[in-house]
Amino acid sequence: MAENTSIEWCDATFNPWMGCTKVSPGCDHCYAEARLDKRLHTVNWGPGQPRKRTSPNNWREPQRWNAEPFYECLGCGSRGTLDDLDAVDERQCHCGGALKPARRRVFCASLADVFDNAVDPQWREDLFELIAATPNLDWLLLTKRIGNVGNMLPVPFDFERMYPNVWLSATIVNQAEADRDIPKLLATPARMRFLSIEPLLRPVSFEGLFANPSNPADGTNALEEIDWVIVGGESGPHARPMHPDWARSLRDQCAAAGVPFLFKQHGEWTEATLNNVDAARADRFVEQDGMDSTDWTIDRHGPTTAHMVKVGKKSAGRLLDGRTHDEIPEQA
């Protein structure tokens, strides 16, 4: 559906169908609903509404990507085809850096959920046939319904052997979802398992969260069994602010466990400082945006009080303590 994407952690997006139902606090301000239902009126959102399968031409796109050589530049970090990179040849990028063959990462179902109960099971079977037929692609499946996975996969089922090019992810936004869903993710023997912690609405800690909840005596922390963690604040017109310490904590937990960490964005809000807004002016921002002061001054959920001001996604940026964090695991 999108051969090139601005999403930092993937190279392309593919939607086998569109439509969904909100099941998490992270769904409250769903961008896909705002676009497809409220603005374009192409899909009706919510329970009992039909999902819309995308066109046969769209379903053929991954086959084309699978057959197309893909590269990463060791100099500038760009990824793409030789044409995308304006490469000199298959060895040298336009920047002069050396090229190496890479696997295209495909985010599947950015406008839906693969494990949605309302989806026709045959569509899901068709999707997994497509995944099996495109071994040169890494398929990133993010779901807010990780508990459905075991009951919705093809039979006979051996995820790690049959679909080694699948990266399976649970999307979580707070500690309650982490406690509930991370063990379910770890119970699924996928080759690659990661967490999409976006939008981060409350702090998340792995302390006391074990990889094997039925036998915590083995002492393995759940984070040690995770291959990757993506973290980001919420964006959009009604975005809720993210305490920067929540992101810092996850960064530090990942560093201690040796887990790749990618910080996607702060979202629409940034911490108010003398360089951007004083407290008196910030009060007026609260009034203008209709935000409750408890959303603006986040002092109940973080180790320190963060006075937040809405400046927009671009201005808030991706820097965490002055640098970007773009670690991505390599598929074996």
C-alpha positions as CSV (number, residue, x, y, z in Angstrom):
1,M,0.0,0.0,0.0
2,A,3.0,2.3,0.6
3,E,6.3,1.3,-0.8
4,N,8.1,4.1,1.0
5,T,7.0,5.4,4.4
6,S,8.0,8.0,6.9
7,I,7.6,5.6,9.8
8,E,11.1,5.3,11.2
9,W,11.1,1.6,12.0
10,C,9.9,0.1,8.7
11,D,10.5,0.5,5.0
12,A,6.9,-0.1,3.7
13,T,3.4,-0.6,4.9
14,F,0.9,-3.1,3.6
15,N,-2.8,-3.3,4.5
16,P,-4.6,-6.5,3.6
17,W,-7.8,-5.0,4.8
18,M,-9.0,-1.8,6.6
19,G,-11.2,-1.1,9.6
20,C,-11.0,-2.0,13.3
21,T,-12.6,-1.7,16.7
22,K,-11.1,0.2,19.7
23,V,-9.9,-2.1,22.4
24,S,-7.3,-0.1,24.4
25,P,-6.8,3.4,25.8
26,G,-4.2,3.7,23.0
27,C,-7.0,3.5,20.5
28,D,-8.9,6.6,21.9
29,H,-7.5,8.9,19.2
30,C,-7.0,6.4,16.4
31,Y,-5.4,8.1,13.4
32,A,-6.8,5.4,11.1
33,E,-10.4,5.9,12.2
34,A,-10.0,9.7,11.9
35,R,-8.8,9.3,8.4
36,L,-10.8,6.4,6.9
37,D,-14.1,6.8,8.8
38,K,-14.4,10.4,9.9
39,R,-12.7,12.1,7.0
40,L,-12.8,9.8,3.9
41,H,-15.9,7.8,4.9
42,T,-14.5,4.6,3.3
43,V,-14.7,2.3,6.3
44,N,-17.1,2.3,9.2
45,W,-15.2,1.9,12.5
46,G,-16.4,-0.1,15.5
47,P,-18.1,-3.3,16.6
48,G,-20.4,-5.0,14.0
49,Q,-19.0,-3.0,11.2
50,P,-17.6,-4.8,8.1
51,R,-13.9,-4.8,7.4
52,K,-12.9,-3.8,3.8
53,R,-10.4,-6.0,1.9
54,T,-8.0,-4.1,-0.2
55,S,-7.6,-4.6,-4.0
56,P,-5.9,-7.5,-5.7
57,N,-3.4,-5.0,-7.1
58,N,-2.4,-4.0,-3.6
59,W,-2.1,-7.7,-2.6
60,R,0.4,-8.2,-5.4
61,E,2.7,-5.4,-4.2
62,P,4.6,-7.6,-1.6
63,Q,5.4,-10.1,-4.3
64,R,7.0,-7.3,-6.3
65,W,9.0,-6.1,-3.3
66,N,10.1,-9.7,-2.6
67,A,11.6,-9.9,-6.0
68,E,13.4,-6.5,-5.9
69,P,16.9,-6.2,-4.5
70,F,17.0,-4.0,-1.5
71,Y,20.0,-2.3,0.2
72,E,21.2,-0.3,3.2
73,C,24.0,2.2,3.0
74,L,26.7,1.8,5.6
75,G,27.6,5.5,5.2
76,C,24.4,7.6,5.4
77,G,22.1,4.8,6.7
78,S,19.6,5.2,3.9
79,R,17.6,2.1,2.8
80,G,15.9,1.2,-0.5
81,T,16.3,0.0,-4.0
82,L,19.2,1.2,-6.2
83,D,16.8,3.7,-7.7
84,D,15.7,4.9,-4.3
85,L,19.3,5.5,-3.3
86,D,20.3,7.0,-6.6
87,A,23.2,4.5,-6.3
88,V,26.3,4.4,-8.5
89,D,25.9,0.6,-8.6
90,E,25.0,-2.3,-6.3
91,R,28.1,-1.6,-4.2
92,Q,28.1,2.2,-3.7
93,C,25.4,4.7,-2.6
94,H,25.1,8.2,-4.0
95,C,26.8,9.5,-0.9
96,G,29.8,7.3,-1.5
97,G,29.1,4.9,1.2
98,A,29.2,1.1,0.7
99,L,25.9,-0.7,0.1
100,K,25.0,-4.0,1.7
101,P,22.0,-6.2,0.8
102,A,19.1,-5.8,3.3
103,R,15.7,-7.1,4.0
104,R,12.7,-4.8,3.5
105,R,10.7,-4.4,6.7
106,V,7.0,-4.3,6.0
107,F,4.6,-3.0,8.7
108,C,1.4,-5.0,8.1
109,A,-2.0,-3.6,8.9
110,S,-1.3,0.0,9.8
111,L,-5.0,0.7,9.2
112,A,-6.3,-2.5,10.8
113,D,-5.3,-5.4,13.2
114,V,-4.3,-8.8,11.7
115,F,-5.8,-10.5,14.8
116,D,-9.1,-8.6,14.9
117,N,-12.0,-11.0,15.7
118,A,-14.2,-9.4,13.1
119,V,-11.9,-10.3,10.1
120,D,-12.9,-13.1,7.8
121,P,-10.6,-16.0,8.8
122,Q,-10.0,-16.8,5.1
123,W,-8.5,-13.3,4.6
124,R,-6.0,-14.1,7.4
125,E,-5.2,-17.4,5.8
126,D,-4.6,-15.6,2.5
127,L,-2.3,-13.2,4.3
128,F,-0.2,-16.0,5.8
129,E,0.1,-17.6,2.4
130,L,1.4,-14.3,1.1
131,I,3.9,-14.0,4.1
132,A,5.2,-17.6,3.3
133,A,5.5,-16.7,-0.4
134,T,7.7,-13.6,0.3
135,P,10.7,-14.9,2.3
136,N,12.8,-11.9,1.4
137,L,10.6,-9.6,3.4
138,D,10.4,-9.2,7.2
139,W,6.8,-8.8,8.1
140,L,6.1,-6.7,11.2
141,L,2.8,-7.7,12.7
142,L,1.6,-5.3,15.5
143,T,-1.5,-6.2,17.4
144,K,-3.5,-5.0,20.3
145,R,-5.1,-8.4,20.5
146,I,-2.0,-10.6,21.3
147,G,-4.3,-13.0,23.2
148,N,-6.0,-13.9,19.9
149,V,-2.8,-15.0,18.1
150,G,-2.7,-18.6,19.2
151,N,-6.3,-19.2,18.1
152,M,-6.0,-17.5,14.7
153,L,-3.0,-19.0,13.0
154,P,-3.1,-21.6,10.3
155,V,-3.2,-25.3,11.3
156,P,-0.8,-27.1,11.5
157,F,1.0,-24.3,13.3
158,D,4.7,-23.8,14.0
159,F,5.2,-20.0,13.9
160,E,9.0,-20.0,14.2
161,R,9.5,-22.7,11.6
162,M,6.8,-21.8,9.1
163,Y,7.1,-18.0,9.3
164,P,10.7,-17.1,10.3
165,N,10.2,-13.8,8.5
166,V,7.5,-12.6,10.9
167,W,8.3,-10.1,13.7
168,L,5.4,-10.3,16.1
169,S,4.6,-7.4,18.4
170,A,2.2,-6.6,21.2
171,T,1.2,-2.9,21.4
172,I,1.0,-1.6,24.9
173,V,0.5,1.8,26.4
174,N,0.6,1.4,30.2
175,Q,1.6,-1.0,33.0
176,A,-1.7,-2.8,33.1
177,E,-1.3,-3.8,29.4
178,A,2.3,-4.7,29.9
179,D,1.5,-7.0,32.8
180,R,-1.3,-8.6,30.8
181,D,0.1,-8.8,27.3
182,I,3.9,-9.3,27.5
183,P,3.6,-12.8,28.9
184,K,1.1,-13.6,26.1
185,L,3.7,-12.4,23.5
186,L,6.4,-14.4,25.1
187,A,4.2,-17.5,25.0
188,T,4.1,-17.3,21.2
189,P,7.3,-18.9,19.8
190,A,7.9,-16.4,17.0
191,R,11.4,-15.9,15.6
192,M,11.3,-12.2,16.5
193,R,9.2,-10.6,19.2
194,F,9.1,-6.9,20.0
195,L,7.0,-4.3,21.8
196,S,5.4,-1.2,20.3
197,I,5.0,1.1,23.4
198,E,3.2,3.9,21.6
199,P,1.4,6.0,22.6
200,L,3.1,5.8,26.0
201,L,0.4,7.0,28.3
202,R,1.8,5.9,31.7
203,P,5.1,4.6,32.9
204,V,6.1,1.0,32.2
205,S,8.5,-1.0,34.3
206,F,9.7,-4.6,33.8
207,E,10.6,-5.0,37.4
208,G,9.0,-8.1,38.7
209,L,7.7,-9.1,35.2
210,F,9.1,-12.5,34.4
211,A,9.5,-14.3,31.1
212,N,7.9,-17.4,32.6
213,P,5.2,-16.2,35.0
214,S,4.3,-19.8,36.0
215,N,7.9,-20.2,37.3
216,P,9.2,-16.9,38.4
217,A,11.9,-18.7,40.4
218,D,14.0,-19.0,37.2
219,G,14.6,-15.3,37.5
220,T,14.5,-14.4,33.8
221,N,13.1,-10.9,33.4
222,A,10.6,-10.6,30.5
223,L,12.6,-7.8,28.9
224,E,15.6,-10.2,28.4
225,E,13.4,-12.3,26.0
226,I,12.2,-9.3,23.9
227,D,14.1,-8.6,20.7
228,W,13.2,-4.9,20.3
229,V,11.4,-2.0,22.0
230,I,9.8,1.0,20.2
231,V,8.6,3.9,22.3
232,G,6.8,7.1,21.3
233,G,4.4,9.8,22.5
234,E,1.0,10.4,21.0
235,S,0.5,12.7,18.0
236,G,-2.6,14.2,16.5
237,P,-5.0,17.0,17.5
238,H,-6.1,15.4,20.8
239,A,-2.8,13.9,21.8
240,R,-2.1,13.3,25.4
241,P,1.4,14.4,26.8
242,M,4.1,11.9,27.6
243,H,6.3,12.4,30.7
244,P,9.9,12.4,29.3
245,D,11.0,10.3,32.3
246,W,8.8,7.5,31.1
247,A,10.7,7.3,27.9
248,R,14.1,7.7,29.7
249,S,13.2,4.8,32.0
250,L,12.4,2.5,29.1
251,R,15.6,3.5,27.4
252,D,17.6,2.7,30.5
253,Q,15.9,-0.6,31.1
254,C,16.6,-1.7,27.5
255,A,20.2,-0.6,27.8
256,A,20.7,-2.7,31.0
257,A,19.1,-5.7,29.3
258,G,21.0,-5.3,26.0
259,V,17.7,-4.8,24.0
260,P,17.7,-2.5,20.9
261,F,15.7,0.7,21.7
262,L,14.1,3.0,19.1
263,F,12.5,6.3,20.3
264,K,10.0,7.4,17.6
265,Q,8.8,10.7,18.9
266,H,7.8,12.9,21.8
267,G,4.4,13.5,20.1
268,E,2.7,16.9,20.2
269,W,4.0,17.9,23.6
270,T,7.3,18.9,25.1
271,E,8.5,19.8,28.6
272,A,8.2,23.5,29.4
273,T,11.5,25.2,30.1
274,L,12.8,28.7,30.3
275,N,13.7,28.2,26.6
276,N,10.2,27.7,25.4
277,V,7.5,28.8,27.8
278,D,7.2,30.0,31.4
279,A,4.5,28.7,33.8
280,A,2.3,31.8,33.3
281,R,2.2,31.4,29.6
282,A,1.7,27.7,29.9
283,D,-1.6,28.2,31.8
284,R,-2.9,29.9,28.6
285,F,-1.9,26.9,26.5
286,V,-3.9,24.7,28.8
287,E,-7.0,26.9,28.3
288,Q,-6.5,27.1,24.5
289,D,-6.2,23.4,24.1
290,G,-9.0,22.5,26.5
291,M,-6.5,20.2,28.4
292,D,-7.1,19.4,32.0
293,S,-4.3,20.7,34.2
294,T,-3.6,17.1,35.3
295,D,-2.8,16.2,31.7
296,W,-0.5,19.2,31.4
297,T,1.3,18.9,34.7
298,I,2.2,15.2,34.9
299,D,3.2,14.8,38.5
300,R,1.1,11.8,39.6
301,H,2.7,9.2,37.3
302,G,6.4,10.0,37.0
303,P,9.3,10.4,39.4
304,T,9.4,14.2,38.8
305,T,6.9,16.8,37.8
306,A,6.9,17.6,34.1
307,H,5.3,20.8,33.0
308,M,4.2,20.1,29.4
309,V,3.3,22.5,26.6
310,K,1.8,21.6,23.2
311,V,4.2,22.7,20.5
312,G,3.4,20.2,17.7
313,K,5.0,16.9,16.6
314,K,7.7,18.5,14.4
315,S,8.9,20.9,17.1
316,A,8.8,18.3,19.9
317,G,10.9,16.1,17.7
318,R,12.7,12.8,18.3
319,L,15.6,13.7,20.4
320,L,15.8,12.2,23.9
321,D,18.4,13.9,26.0
322,G,19.9,15.4,22.9
323,R,20.2,12.4,20.7
324,T,18.2,10.0,18.5
325,H,17.8,6.4,19.4
326,D,17.4,4.3,16.2
327,E,18.5,0.8,17.3
328,I,17.0,-2.0,15.2
329,P,17.7,-5.7,15.5
330,E,19.0,-7.7,12.6
331,Q,17.0,-10.7,11.4
332,A,19.0,-13.9,11.5
